[in-house]
Amino acid sequence: GVMQIRRQPYLDFYGQGVIVGFVDTGIDFTHEAFRNADGTTRLHSIWDQTIREGGPSQFDYGRVFSEQEINEALKREQPSSYLPTRDDIGHGTFLAGVAAGNEIPGKEFSGIAPLSQIIVVKCKEAKNSYREYYRVPSKVPCYQENDILAGLRYLNELARRREMPLVICMAIGTSFGGHNGDSLLAGVLDGYALLRNRCVVTGTGNEAAQRHHYYGTFTEAQNIRTAEIRVGEGVKGFVTELWSTLPNIVTVSITSPSGERTGQIPVRLGYLFDFVFAFERTAVTVEYRLLQENSDAQLVFIRLQKAVPGIWKIEVKPAMQTKGEFHMWLPMREFLDGEVYFLESNPDTTFTEPAGGEHTMTVSYYNSQENTVDINSGRGYTRDERIKPDYAAPGVAVTGAVPGGGFKERTGSSAATAIAAGGCALIMKWISDQPGAGGASASQVRNVIVMGAQKLPAIEYPNTQWGYGTMNLYHSLDILRRL
């Protein structure tokens, strides 16, 4: 509905006066999608955490490039040589282009909020020790929560000093965590979303069809459940997490493809159970975690090294209650170096964290040409049955900027998150311009979008795939106009 709104002569719907912030893989600052008509930059600043000098005053790493430095670089024949920050992966550049790139009529391209201001944090890659512990392949982008948190603080502080509204576009995530919005990162994002003139948009990820989620329930008649994991050739190792809601405490045992079994592992807080299977030589580590901060859950952390191909079985047994439920999640597809999936999987509750936050906006994605939700789009609800996603946005064959000056189509959760972030910037601007508004809140922005969300016939809303429907900003404002 964005272009329909722009055709209205009395609405100035381009996002001016609003900051859209990204914590991601960086940005190609030379791209025409991020330059004014006179050639100067639309970027307020870039904090590149990967450069080992001159970070923001509150942090001791990375380097900040100001608007003035970016403009100086753009005057040079080789801007990237003068200002050594780049986006080698292209994810951040694509996001920024979709959410806030320039309107370029000759190339039939426009970001959703093309007059907004852009702030970018290029996140530092995770340490090798963390990659090794979580068995993340070496060439896959992976970031630490503390660096993401630092980037978020940087965005918020700049917006506060400039007294401008801020939309945070958070298009990176993980399949781990309790899927209840109780992680540290989700809590911090929720805190920002509760501030005046702040809005946080997260995506549901691309995990619904990957068979990486298992859901089990206990009854009096069946008080033992077995999750079977298929492991293909060439898998060096992986981790999986089991979450149950207290006081429903469970124990596990693990059986290898050859039939060797660990036996039921007792609950001992602060104790790591290590076991090496005699035939396969696979090493298994199991840790039970209870009484976690901000969580009412038990976490069972399971790590396999040198996992041989075949069917691995994890037997789950209640230790305190005969009724209850539990969830298990495998790593995201990108964090696995081979085929690993549950034989009996469940496509629901497959959104990636930190999308479970109560006050953040969570966006699934659909094919806008066919009006069908994408099979890979992560689904809700949260583990405690809160409604997520909030709504859906287009995420199939979306055109965005790529490093080097070009434009490409991409499909996935990130594209929809960027579209929604740009849309939120437009709505924030519209609310702020209303008489006596005094700014906008994330809840107001969400309510405007949800009120106008389009619904397909014969589908009950809200639901785990579409939330309350598909974002349509024209329809949202048209409803408010007629109230």
Disulfide bonds with the S-S distance in Angstrom:
none
